[in-house]
């Protein structure tokens, strides 16, 4: 597993935002309703916006309404990653000082419902864990009891472990607890530390927890792909050469280049200009041609500056140029590909869009 260093969870980012205390002695007969103020829109710098539906208690005021602020950014956490929560001001005597508040959007309607936690206590009344309560359907009220709270002590959530300088958790456990499309806020000693987004991805045709769901979620989050239509990625469709060069151009930061003597669709032209200027293509380029595994790796290798690598063990690269062989060796060394079988890369097979997203994800994260 790759460990993400959570940049936002350093104390330098603490904003001094107090966490409202949950009302003690909740009436066991109380029912808490939901509220979504029309004007309450939370925005993130990553082009992510949502409305938050929080829990209210009758007319006496709101419980769990987030403070009116716009966080600088969130950390997208794919299902397979481990991430760290740095809470360096905690001591061994303060395991409960780091707390978690969460909102989920299971129906993907852009409105995130606050999650409530049911405390699990031992015979001495000490909290030993939590159950994450399901979101009431169709706007129904939560039925409250004394042991239902709107925030949880992070260390008591399943999957979290204490490490030097804070806590660590594998995102699979958080996806299991809360489901996809969940925003999780972390606080320490009343200071806001940051938030993560457990994303199911931007596309309806990309199933959660499949081999390419994390790469596609990453590519969408980084603006590398916007799909082929609203909510559509077409993972099984052949990837054209114009498409992969456009993905690469976006991954490289959309560098500008002079107009190339190659005409393609308008939305690919800037990427083709860049590829031509870098010597990746020539004037005979046909962007509608399908992209093979060898061509995909060769484009990535050139975009990365043609790094050197030890020769790969693949035995099916006969007939390919030296540059293609070097590119495949680099991809093998970087674990971008492990081939299709022992010593077999299958260079001539056409890549679909899911495979290209996976290659790119590994190339820019390994």
Buried (B, 14 or more C-beta within 10 A) or exposed (E): EEEBEBEBBBEEBBEEBEBBEEBEEBEEEBEBEBBBEEEBEBEBEBEBEBBBBBBBBEEEEBBBBBEEEEBEBBBBBBBBBBBBBBBEBBEEEEBEBBBBBBBBBBEEEEBBBBBBBBBEEEEEEEBEBBBBEEBBEEEEEBEBEEBBBBBBBBBBBEBBEBEEBBBBBBBBBBBEBBBBBBBBBBBBBBBBBBBBBBBBBBBBBBEBEEEBBBBBBBBBBBEBBBBBEEEBBBBEBBBBBBBBBBBBBBBBEEEEBEEBEBEBEEEBBBBBBBBBBBEBBEEEBEBEEBBBBBBBBBBBBBBBEEEEBEEBEBEBBEEBEEEBBBBBBBBBBBEBBEBEEEEEBBBEEBBBBBBBBBBBBBBBBE
